[in-house]
């Protein structure tokens, strides 16, 4: 697995649109900035994969508030713009 670095995009499923980016690294987790929601702490145990400057999270290991923020990350975007 590739080492996580600040600025990597964050996903729940590889191949989908990123919902945020790694803001900081900690000994036991990462801080992820989620669009339209702010910063969230994510434990390293919730990281499923890291490759190609992408961090893929395991949705089954995320807290409810974080899941809701991910669900709403792109809600303010114009759906007509790809």
trRosetta pair geometry for C-beta under 8 A, 3 or more apart (Angstrom, degrees):
i j d omega theta_ij theta_ji phi_ij phi_ji
1 49 6.5 -145 -124 -149 107 53
1 50 4.9 78 178 46 96 95
1 51 7.3 -97 -144 -58 60 80
2 50 4.5 -126 64 121 83 97
2 51 5.3 134 3 -100 122 43
2 52 7.6 174 -3 -6 159 31
2 53 7.7 -80 125 -61 155 37
3 50 7.2 -103 94 121 4 149
4 8 6.1 -106 -155 19 72 151
4 22 6.1 171 176 -112 106 165
4 25 6.1 150 102 -103 108 116
4 30 6.1 -89 148 -81 153 138
4 47 7.2 -82 -62 -132 137 157
4 50 5.5 -106 -72 -121 78 150
4 55 5.9 41 -120 -89 109 122
5 8 5.7 113 63 -35 67 106
5 22 6.9 134 97 83 34 143
5 25 7.5 -47 -126 -47 29 132
5 53 7.4 -48 52 -128 108 81
6 22 5.5 -137 -126 111 37 98
6 23 6.6 9 -141 178 94 18
6 24 6.5 9 -99 -94 108 32
6 25 6.7 -105 -56 -20 81 94
7 21 6.0 -18 -151 180 30 122
7 22 6.4 -33 27 65 23 89
7 53 7.7 -33 109 -167 88 112
8 21 6.6 158 79 -156 37 74
8 22 4.6 29 49 11 87 122
8 50 7.4 -5 -176 -147 162 100
8 53 5.0 -153 -121 -177 84 64
8 54 6.3 176 -179 -98 100 16
8 55 5.1 92 120 -21 127 99
9 18 3.8 -73 -175 -112 116 150
9 20 7.6 143 -159 89 57 37
9 21 5.7 -46 -104 -100 44 78
9 53 6.8 66 17 129 84 84
9 54 5.3 -25 71 -114 93 73
9 55 7.2 -171 92 25 43 75
10 18 6.1 99 56 -158 43 94
10 19 6.4 -63 92 60 88 76
10 20 4.7 -18 52 75 118 84
10 21 6.1 -174 -1 -94 94 20
10 22 6.3 125 -53 -48 109 71
10 32 5.1 6 -21 -141 170 128
10 34 8.0 -74 74 -89 132 77
10 54 7.6 151 -95 -165 24 63
10 55 4.8 -23 -108 70 73 104
10 56 8.0 163 -159 -85 55 25
10 57 6.6 32 -175 -23 99 111
11 14 6.0 107 104 -87 149 40
11 15 7.9 117 -173 32 154 38
11 16 5.7 143 -154 62 112 92
11 17 7.9 165 -114 94 97 25
11 18 5.6 -78 -70 -106 82 61
11 19 7.0 122 -110 8 41 85
11 54 6.0 4 5 -176 118 111
11 55 7.1 163 26 83 70 51
11 56 5.1 -26 75 -107 98 69
11 57 7.1 -175 89 15 44 79
12 16 6.8 -17 55 55 77 144
12 19 7.1 24 -16 4 94 131
12 56 7.3 73 -173 -161 11 69
12 57 5.5 -44 -110 64 58 95
12 59 5.0 47 -162 -67 116 106
12 70 6.1 81 -44 179 128 149
13 16 4.6 71 73 -7 92 123
13 56 7.2 43 -130 -149 13 108
14 49 7.1 -25 -56 72 125 136
14 54 6.9 100 -119 126 88 145
14 56 5.2 -34 -58 -96 88 139
17 74 6.6 37 105 -59 141 150
18 21 7.1 44 160 -68 133 72
18 54 7.5 -130 -91 -130 111 96
19 34 5.8 -1 139 -140 96 89
19 35 6.4 -127 -178 24 58 99
19 70 5.0 57 140 -144 169 75
19 73 3.8 134 -155 29 97 177
19 74 7.0 -100 -117 -31 79 92
20 32 4.9 84 116 166 138 99
20 33 5.2 -176 -164 89 105 51
20 34 4.0 -62 -74 -97 136 52
20 35 6.1 -153 -85 -12 72 71
20 40 8.0 4 169 32 177 108
20 70 7.8 -87 -9 -106 114 76
20 73 6.5 -110 -45 -130 86 137
21 32 7.0 166 82 -154 25 71
21 33 5.5 -8 58 53 78 98
22 25 7.1 26 173 -64 122 77
22 30 5.3 -54 -135 -178 101 132
22 31 7.3 100 -164 74 59 55
22 32 6.0 -45 -100 -101 47 71
22 55 6.1 91 -52 -5 116 145
23 30 7.8 133 44 168 63 84
23 31 4.5 -60 65 104 103 101
23 32 6.5 157 4 -120 91 15
23 33 4.7 93 -53 -29 120 99
23 39 6.0 -63 31 -116 156 107
24 30 6.8 167 86 -161 52 60
24 31 4.1 26 46 34 94 118
25 30 5.7 -28 -110 -110 54 81
25 31 7.9 -112 -52 18 20 78
26 29 5.0 3 62 62 115 67
26 30 6.6 -169 21 -84 84 28
26 31 7.0 85 -22 -27 110 86
26 41 7.7 -6 16 -142 149 101
28 43 6.2 -31 148 -139 89 79
28 44 6.0 -122 -179 3 44 107
29 41 5.6 63 118 -180 146 86
29 42 5.5 174 -170 87 109 45
29 43 4.5 -72 -91 -112 116 33
29 44 5.3 -133 -92 -30 49 69
29 46 8.0 33 -128 31 101 104
30 41 7.7 159 84 -153 36 51
30 42 5.3 -17 63 62 83 98
30 44 7.2 99 -15 -79 86 69
30 47 7.4 76 6 -65 124 125
30 55 7.3 -71 58 -156 168 168
31 39 5.3 -4 -178 -165 107 111
31 40 7.2 155 -156 75 59 34
31 41 5.9 -33 -99 -96 69 60
31 42 7.6 156 -102 17 19 80
32 39 7.1 146 76 -150 38 58
32 40 5.3 -25 63 63 89 88
32 41 8.0 152 18 -103 77 12
32 42 5.3 29 -6 -8 119 126
32 55 7.9 -133 -99 82 120 141
33 38 6.9 -74 -142 178 70 28
33 39 5.5 -35 -94 -89 65 67
34 37 4.2 -12 92 58 110 116
34 38 6.7 0 52 57 81 33
34 39 7.7 153 13 -99 76 17
34 40 5.9 21 -9 2 118 118
34 66 7.8 165 -39 -152 155 70
34 69 4.7 80 106 147 158 117
34 70 6.4 -93 -139 -80 136 55
34 73 5.4 -97 -179 -103 93 106
35 73 4.5 83 60 -168 96 83
35 74 6.7 50 87 -73 137 53
35 76 8.0 -134 149 37 107 110
36 69 7.7 177 89 -161 82 76
36 72 5.9 -115 102 128 132 95
36 73 5.9 166 38 -140 108 35
36 74 7.8 -158 2 -54 134 16
36 75 6.4 -159 125 43 176 94
36 76 5.7 162 -89 -2 131 120
37 40 7.2 3 120 -38 119 113
37 69 3.7 99 -153 -148 171 110
37 72 6.7 112 -59 80 115 109
37 73 6.8 -63 -2 -94 116 69
38 69 7.9 -85 46 -141 68 139
40 65 7.8 -178 -122 111 124 98
40 66 5.1 123 -175 -111 152 99
40 69 6.4 170 -49 64 143 160
42 46 5.3 -105 -179 68 93 132
42 47 7.3 100 134 -57 116 84
42 57 6.6 -79 -164 -112 143 131
42 62 7.3 -27 -127 -113 98 92
42 66 7.1 119 -90 -143 91 153
43 46 5.2 100 66 -2 77 99
43 61 7.5 -99 64 151 108 115
44 47 5.4 -40 -161 13 52 117
45 61 6.1 -137 119 -177 88 147
46 57 5.3 7 145 -155 96 96
46 58 5.4 -140 -162 48 57 88
46 61 4.0 -164 -109 105 81 117
46 62 5.7 94 -150 -71 140 70
47 50 6.5 4 174 -46 122 101
47 55 6.1 -61 -134 -167 105 102
47 56 7.5 98 -165 73 63 51
47 57 6.2 -57 -106 -106 44 62
47 58 7.4 21 83 -2 4 90
48 56 4.9 -64 67 107 103 93
48 57 6.1 104 2 -176 96 13
48 58 4.3 125 -61 -56 107 85
49 54 8.0 14 108 102 92 92
49 55 7.8 165 89 -157 52 40
49 56 4.3 8 56 48 91 118
50 54 7.1 178 -149 86 48 51
50 55 5.3 -9 -105 -106 85 66
50 56 7.3 -155 -71 19 39 75
51 54 6.1 -16 71 54 57 92
51 56 7.9 -6 25 -5 86 112
57 61 7.5 -133 175 64 88 98
57 62 6.3 57 152 -61 130 121
58 61 4.5 46 91 17 108 111
58 62 7.4 176 91 -27 58 87
59 62 5.6 -52 -151 17 43 119
59 67 6.7 82 -160 -110 92 106
62 66 4.7 -116 179 89 107 125
62 67 5.3 132 108 -59 120 87
62 70 7.6 15 151 -9 162 140
63 66 4.8 89 61 9 81 106
63 67 7.1 -147 96 -8 41 88
64 67 5.6 -55 -148 35 32 113
64 68 6.4 33 155 -20 66 104
65 68 5.7 -52 -149 34 32 112
65 69 6.5 34 152 -19 64 104
66 69 5.6 -52 -148 35 34 113
66 70 6.4 36 151 -20 65 103
67 70 5.7 -53 -150 35 32 113
67 71 6.4 36 151 -22 65 105
68 71 5.5 -51 -149 33 33 115
68 72 6.4 14 158 -4 65 110
69 72 6.1 -69 -147 47 28 99
69 73 6.7 60 150 -65 63 83
70 73 5.6 -19 -154 -26 34 118
72 75 4.6 -32 -161 -13 69 130
74 77 4.9 -32 -176 10 82 126
77 81 6.8 -115 174 61 98 108
78 81 4.7 65 83 5 103 108
